[in-house]
Each structure stands twice: as C-alpha cells, then as structure tokens.
Amino acid sequence: MTRRFLEQYPHFQGVPWYIFGESYGGKVAAEFALRLCEEIEAGRLSANFKGVVMGDSWLSGVAHVDSWAPYLFQMGMVDSRDRDQLAEAAARVRAAAEAAQWQYATTLWSAAWQLMTTLTEGVNIYDVLAPIKSEGGKGGKPVVPCGSFEMMNGDVKRALAVPDAVTHLNDNSAVFSAQYAEFVQPATGTVEQLLRRTNLSVTVYAGQRDVFTNIPGTMAWVESLRWPLADTFRAAPKTRLSVDGEVAGSVKQAGTLTAIRVYRSGHVIALDYPAAALAILRLVTQCDDPAA
C-alpha cells in the first residue's frame, strides 16, 4: 500500500517522513519502520524516511507488567501486601514469556490487570490521578481512554477529511483476538535493529501519570536495549523539555536514540498536554512549524 501510494503521488517521495505510534501502535510503528527501511534498501521503494516515534508504547509487555506494582506502591494506590500480590502476578507473566508461552502469557497479563483493578478499586490505567467512581463496578480500562475517541472522530477526522462513514475505534476485539498470542511478545529486538542498522532517529516518550506503560517500565526496556551506544545513553545527562516557560519534562539522548519523560500527562499526551506533544513534534522534526 505504501509503495502504491508513493508511486501514485511521487512528489511525496522527497517529503521528510516520520512514523508516529501510540500505545500498541508504538510496537506496530517499530515493526513497520524496520520493514520500510528494508524496502528502501532493496530499492523497491523510494522515500525520505527520517524517523520513528513511539509514545507510551507497549514495546515490552513483561517490563511494563513488572513496573505496575512498584509504580502503584510509590503513588500510594496499593499497600505493601497488595504490591507483593501484584508483583507475584507479574512474575507469572514473566515466567510464561521466558518459556515462550505467549498465548498463556497474555492470559496471565489479563489476570494481572484484573488483580490491579481490584486492588486499586478501579484505578484508571491511563491516568493514575483520574477520579475513581465510588459507585458501580471497578473502573479498570476506561471504555473511552481520556477522550481520544472524540478527538479522533472530531478534530482529527475533519482535518484529514475522513469520510463520515469511517469511524475510529480505540479498541477492536477482533484485532486483539487475532493478535492475542503476540500481545506480550516484545518488539525491543526490532528497536535494536533500527539503532544498529539504520540512521533513523528513534524517539520514545512516556507520560508521568500513565499506569499502563509508565515511565519506569518504559525506561526499563529502553535502558536494556543492546546497541553500540547503550552505555553512552545510560550515562547521558537529562536536559529540560520546556513549554511556554514551564518545565514539561526531560530529554535523554545519545546517538540516534532519544527518550522523553513528559510531566503532568497520562497515556494520551496529545490530549493531556497538547503543548508538550507539539514540543515533541518540533524536537523530532527539527522544525518550528511542522504543519508548514
């Protein structure tokens, strides 16, 4: 499809191209970026491909599930007894993953998620500080994560002139079922290949209030990547991400890898902190007005 698009609209072949992916889409973005690079190297596709950006991304299911217990404990959402229960559930996910029992690992991930929901009285996994309803059932995963359904089918849909008959869905059970055995499988090896084999800029960011793919879990898999500048990256100092005179986060960079911590934001930074999302877009593209 990408090849056909570029052949039909050849003027796009010279336009700087960046792939952005959010949540599980970040995992897909990494895989797509590597495949795209392979097609370009083989001469089967012509594109000015510059970089890939993975936001609050589910790149390592094990790293993220491992992070839930300590993160929620530090945030005061669980006590030590609850923390230990959740850590034990995470250990079962890790054991299944290490045995390459991927479908079972996803089943155990779901059980760990349900346990987390019970222990926290329904924490919003996309924003740890979001209010929890005291009546009704447990909160868990919100049906509409932080309003992204409205955004995608409102402003974004109008800006892209998407036909009215097309509706964006935050979750698709058919897709999830088809990829069930792949859900916990990591894509960190793909990111390592991007860092070793290409000159692409590789950017990772995560929000401070996100539970599902929180900063500690994100940095755990980022700092475990095996590539030539791994030690340089881990030793690199953080720099400030400033937005409108405020400290919006921090940036850590070495070689082609950049990791960004975004303060005061949950899972969907474009909604929680739009100015920070724009700052990231400018940082990645090195352009003050990316829409120009």
C-alpha positions as CSV (number, residue, x, y, z in Angstrom):
1,M,0.0,0.0,0.0
2,T,2.8,2.4,0.9
3,R,4.6,1.6,-2.4
4,R,1.4,2.2,-4.4
5,F,0.8,5.5,-2.6
6,L,4.3,6.8,-3.4
7,E,4.1,5.7,-7.0
8,Q,0.7,7.4,-7.4
9,Y,1.9,10.6,-5.7
10,P,5.6,10.7,-6.4
11,H,6.0,14.3,-5.0
12,F,5.7,12.7,-1.6
13,Q,8.9,10.7,-2.1
14,G,11.0,13.6,-1.2
15,V,9.0,14.8,1.8
16,P,10.6,14.0,5.2
17,W,8.7,11.1,6.6
18,Y,8.3,10.2,10.3
19,I,6.2,7.4,11.7
20,F,4.4,8.1,15.0
21,G,2.8,5.3,17.0
22,E,0.9,5.5,20.4
23,S,0.4,2.6,22.9
24,Y,0.3,-0.7,21.0
25,G,0.7,1.4,17.9
26,G,4.2,2.2,19.0
27,K,5.0,-1.5,18.7
28,V,3.5,-1.6,15.3
29,A,5.4,1.6,14.3
30,A,8.7,0.0,15.2
31,E,8.0,-3.1,13.1
32,F,6.7,-1.0,10.2
33,A,9.7,1.3,10.3
34,L,12.1,-1.7,10.0
35,R,10.2,-3.2,7.1
36,L,10.1,0.2,5.4
37,C,13.9,0.5,5.8
38,E,14.4,-2.9,4.3
39,E,12.2,-2.0,1.3
40,I,14.1,1.2,0.7
41,E,17.5,-0.5,1.0
42,A,16.3,-3.2,-1.5
43,G,15.4,-0.4,-4.0
44,R,11.7,-1.5,-4.0
45,L,10.5,1.8,-2.5
46,S,11.7,5.4,-2.7
47,A,11.0,7.6,0.4
48,N,12.8,10.2,2.5
49,F,12.3,8.3,5.7
50,K,13.7,10.1,8.7
51,G,12.5,8.6,12.0
52,V,10.1,6.7,14.1
53,V,8.4,7.9,17.3
54,M,6.9,5.5,19.9
55,G,4.7,7.2,22.5
56,D,3.6,5.4,25.7
57,S,4.3,2.3,23.8
58,W,3.7,-1.3,24.7
59,L,7.1,-2.5,23.4
60,S,7.8,-4.9,26.3
61,G,4.8,-6.4,28.0
62,V,7.0,-8.0,30.7
63,A,8.8,-4.8,31.5
64,H,5.6,-2.9,31.9
65,V,3.7,-5.5,34.0
66,D,6.8,-5.7,36.2
67,S,6.5,-2.0,36.7
68,W,2.9,-1.8,37.8
69,A,3.4,-3.0,41.5
70,P,6.3,-0.6,42.4
71,Y,4.7,2.3,40.5
72,L,1.3,2.0,42.2
73,F,3.0,1.5,45.6
74,Q,5.0,4.7,45.2
75,M,1.9,6.5,44.1
76,G,0.1,5.4,47.2
77,M,-2.5,3.3,45.3
78,V,-1.6,0.0,47.0
79,D,-0.1,-1.1,50.3
80,S,2.9,-3.5,50.7
81,R,0.6,-6.5,50.8
82,D,-1.2,-5.5,47.5
83,R,2.2,-4.6,46.0
84,D,3.5,-8.1,46.7
85,Q,0.4,-9.8,45.3
86,L,0.7,-7.8,42.1
87,A,4.4,-8.5,41.8
88,E,3.7,-12.2,42.1
89,A,1.2,-11.9,39.3
90,A,3.8,-10.1,37.2
91,A,6.3,-12.8,37.9
92,R,3.9,-15.4,36.4
93,V,3.7,-13.3,33.3
94,R,7.5,-13.1,33.1
95,A,7.9,-16.9,33.6
96,A,5.4,-17.7,30.8
97,A,7.2,-15.2,28.5
98,E,10.6,-16.7,29.3
99,A,9.2,-20.1,28.3
100,A,7.9,-18.6,25.1
101,Q,4.3,-19.5,26.1
102,W,3.0,-16.3,24.5
103,Q,-0.7,-17.1,24.5
104,Y,-0.6,-18.1,28.1
105,A,1.5,-15.0,28.9
106,T,-1.3,-12.9,27.5
107,T,-3.9,-14.7,29.6
108,L,-1.7,-14.1,32.7
109,W,-1.3,-10.5,31.7
110,S,-5.1,-10.2,31.7
111,A,-5.3,-11.8,35.2
112,A,-2.7,-9.3,36.5
113,W,-4.6,-6.4,35.0
114,Q,-7.8,-7.6,36.7
115,L,-6.0,-8.0,40.0
116,M,-4.6,-4.5,39.7
117,T,-8.1,-3.2,39.1
118,T,-9.4,-4.9,42.2
119,L,-6.5,-3.9,44.5
120,T,-6.8,-0.2,43.4
121,E,-10.6,0.0,43.5
122,G,-10.5,0.7,39.7
123,V,-7.6,2.9,39.0
124,N,-7.7,4.4,35.5
125,I,-4.7,2.8,33.9
126,Y,-4.4,5.7,31.5
127,D,-4.2,8.3,34.2
128,V,-3.4,7.4,37.8
129,L,-4.8,10.7,39.1
130,A,-8.1,10.4,37.4
131,P,-11.1,10.3,39.8
132,I,-12.4,6.8,40.7
133,K,-16.2,6.4,40.9
134,S,-17.2,5.1,44.3
135,E,-20.4,3.5,43.0
136,G,-20.8,0.7,40.5
137,G,-18.2,-1.8,39.3
138,K,-14.5,-1.5,39.2
139,G,-13.1,1.1,36.8
140,G,-10.1,-0.7,35.1
141,K,-9.7,0.2,31.5
142,P,-12.0,3.0,30.5
143,V,-14.2,2.5,27.5
144,V,-13.0,5.8,26.1
145,P,-9.4,6.4,27.2
146,C,-9.1,10.0,28.1
147,G,-11.4,11.3,25.3
148,S,-9.3,10.0,22.3
149,F,-12.4,8.6,20.6
150,E,-14.0,12.0,20.5
151,M,-10.7,13.6,19.3
152,M,-10.1,11.1,16.6
153,N,-13.6,11.2,15.3
154,G,-13.9,15.0,15.7
155,D,-11.0,17.4,15.1
156,V,-8.6,14.8,13.5
157,K,-11.3,13.3,11.3
158,R,-12.3,16.8,10.0
159,A,-8.7,17.9,9.5
160,L,-7.9,14.8,7.4
161,A,-11.2,14.9,5.5
162,V,-12.0,11.4,6.5
163,P,-15.4,10.3,5.2
164,D,-18.3,10.2,7.7
165,A,-18.8,6.5,7.1
166,V,-15.4,5.8,8.6
167,T,-15.2,5.6,12.4
168,H,-12.1,5.4,14.5
169,L,-12.2,2.8,17.3
170,N,-10.0,2.8,20.3
171,D,-10.3,-0.9,20.7
172,N,-11.2,-3.7,18.3
173,S,-11.9,-7.0,19.9
174,A,-11.5,-8.9,16.5
175,V,-8.0,-7.4,16.0
176,F,-7.0,-8.2,19.6
177,S,-8.2,-11.8,19.3
178,A,-6.2,-12.3,16.1
179,Q,-3.0,-10.9,17.8
180,Y,-3.7,-12.5,21.2
181,A,-0.5,-14.6,21.2
182,E,1.6,-11.7,20.1
183,F,0.4,-9.2,22.7
184,V,3.1,-9.8,25.3
185,Q,5.8,-10.5,22.8
186,P,8.4,-7.7,22.9
187,A,9.5,-5.6,19.9
188,T,12.7,-4.5,21.6
189,G,14.7,-6.6,19.2
190,T,13.2,-4.6,16.4
191,V,14.2,-1.3,18.0
192,E,17.7,-2.6,18.5
193,Q,17.9,-3.4,14.7
194,L,16.7,0.2,14.0
195,L,19.5,1.5,16.2
196,R,22.2,-0.8,14.8
197,R,21.3,-1.0,11.1
198,T,19.8,2.4,10.2
199,N,20.4,6.1,10.6
200,L,16.8,6.8,11.6
201,S,16.0,9.0,14.6
202,V,14.4,6.7,17.2
203,T,12.3,8.5,19.8
204,V,10.5,7.1,22.8
205,Y,8.3,9.1,25.2
206,A,6.0,8.3,28.2
207,G,3.7,10.3,30.5
208,Q,4.2,10.7,34.2
209,R,0.7,9.8,35.2
210,D,0.3,6.8,32.9
211,V,0.0,3.4,34.6
212,F,-0.3,1.0,31.7
213,T,3.0,2.0,30.0
214,N,4.5,4.1,32.8
215,I,7.9,5.8,32.7
216,P,9.7,3.3,34.9
217,G,8.6,0.4,32.7
218,T,9.4,2.3,29.6
219,M,12.9,3.2,30.8
220,A,13.5,-0.4,31.9
221,W,13.2,-1.7,28.4
222,V,14.9,1.4,26.8
223,E,17.9,1.0,29.0
224,S,18.1,-2.7,28.4
225,L,18.5,-2.3,24.6
226,R,21.6,-3.8,23.2
227,W,23.3,-1.4,20.7
228,P,26.7,0.2,20.3
229,L,25.8,3.4,22.3
230,A,23.9,1.7,25.1
231,D,26.4,2.6,27.8
232,T,26.6,6.2,26.5
233,F,22.9,6.5,26.6
234,R,22.6,5.3,30.2
235,A,25.3,7.7,31.3
236,A,23.9,10.7,29.4
237,P,22.6,13.6,31.4
238,K,18.9,14.7,31.2
239,T,18.1,18.0,29.6
240,R,15.0,20.1,30.1
241,L,11.9,20.0,27.9
242,S,10.4,23.4,28.2
243,V,6.9,24.5,27.1
244,D,5.6,28.1,27.5
245,G,8.1,28.8,30.3
246,E,7.3,25.7,32.2
247,V,9.4,22.5,32.7
248,A,7.3,20.0,30.8
249,G,9.6,17.0,31.1
250,S,13.1,15.8,30.4
251,V,15.1,14.5,27.4
252,K,17.8,11.9,27.4
253,Q,19.7,11.4,24.1
254,A,22.7,9.5,22.7
255,G,23.3,8.8,19.0
256,T,20.0,8.3,17.2
257,L,18.1,7.4,20.4
258,T,16.0,9.9,22.3
259,A,13.9,9.2,25.4
260,I,11.5,11.8,26.8
261,R,9.7,11.9,30.1
262,V,6.6,14.0,29.9
263,Y,5.3,15.5,33.2
264,R,1.7,16.1,34.1
265,S,0.4,13.7,31.5
266,G,-1.2,10.3,31.3
267,H,-1.3,7.8,28.4
268,V,-2.5,10.1,25.7
269,I,-0.2,13.1,25.8
270,A,-1.8,14.8,22.8
271,L,-4.9,15.2,24.9
272,D,-3.4,15.6,28.4
273,Y,-0.7,18.0,27.5
274,P,-1.1,19.2,23.9
275,A,1.7,21.8,24.2
276,A,4.2,19.1,25.2
277,A,3.1,16.9,22.3
278,L,3.7,19.8,19.9
279,A,7.1,20.4,21.6
280,I,8.0,16.7,20.9
281,L,6.9,17.0,17.3
282,R,9.1,20.0,16.9
283,L,12.0,18.3,18.6
284,V,11.7,15.2,16.4
285,T,11.3,17.0,13.1
286,Q,13.7,19.9,13.9
287,C,11.0,22.2,12.6
288,D,9.4,25.1,14.4
289,D,6.2,24.7,12.4
290,P,5.8,21.0,11.4
291,A,2.5,21.8,9.7
292,A,4.1,24.3,7.3
